[in-house]
Amino acid sequence: MLFNDLFRDDYRTILVRGGDEPEYLPADGPDGLAQVVFAHGYYASALHEISHWCIAGEYRRTLHDYGYWYCPDGRTREQQRAFETVEVKPQAQEWLFSVAAGFRFHVSLDNLSGGGACDERGFRLKVLAQAEQYLARGLPPRGQAFFDTLTVFYGTAETFHESWRQDVQRLIPPDLFYD
């Protein structure tokens, strides 16, 4: 509801509950609506897919799944390294959206049947650094608009920074900063 109310008219885009796999479907014509499809009705999936949409530029939003490749679970080490590189910004934004909504965020390396993470510690720290950069400088415009809408709707604007500090301690324990 929040996403659709915010972006349907200006961006001709709606959020849609999907099945097994999330995906982005560009509008099928000048009067059509693009669809950000999230998996199984999961709130976390919705926030993650919204994060990708908020980052994607105008051209990318004309392409199925923004024109990105996706290798499913079971990636090689090289594929996982590439995945971890492109997931920093969306997961940083998703984390901020989650805290704004009072929802529990989980860092996702999404390679359970593969070799696991290439660098879980480094990935977590990069996601944290990007999220803190967004807090200091602002999110991309659509991301900022959605973040602001979440804080108003869930009444978290005044408590956000304290909740953020607590969530950072939960996800990035102090020993993770040191080898």
Secondary structure, 3 states (H helix, E strand, C coil): CHHHHHHHHHHCEEEEECCCCCEEECCCCCCCCEEEEECCCCHHHHHHHHHHHHHCCCCHHHCHHHHCCCCCCCCCHHHHHHHHHHHHHHHHHHHHHHHHCCCCCCCCCCCCCCCCCCCHHHHHHHHHHHHHHHHHHCCCHHHHHHHHHHHHHHCCCCCHHHHHHHHHHHHCCHHHHCC
